[in-house]
Amino acid sequence: MENDTLIQRIENALSEIRPFLNNDGGDIELVSVEDGVVNVRLLGTCTYCTINQMTLKSGVEMTIKKHAPEISKVINLDSLTPTIN
């Protein structure tokens, strides 16, 4: 039950920031929440945007922490995937 409430607060935070991402052709999805860490995936133009890490930290993470202060960090799962040249 407590986790459901946390997920809902995180989804509310994402709903707050989603219009800004949508305006630039992007989006975000919640993948999982584990031990105070929120895993998200940036979508659309956010995937390859040069400032997506800044957006993640100063926009997404800040908004999520406002709604769910127990969250310690937010990770974009796509940024963990190595690129093959």
Secondary structure, DSSP 8 states (H G I E B T S, - for coil): -HHHHHHHHHHHHHHHHHHHHHHTTEEEEEEEEETTEEEEEEEEGGGT-TTHHHIIIIIIIHHHHHH-TT--EEEEGGGGS----
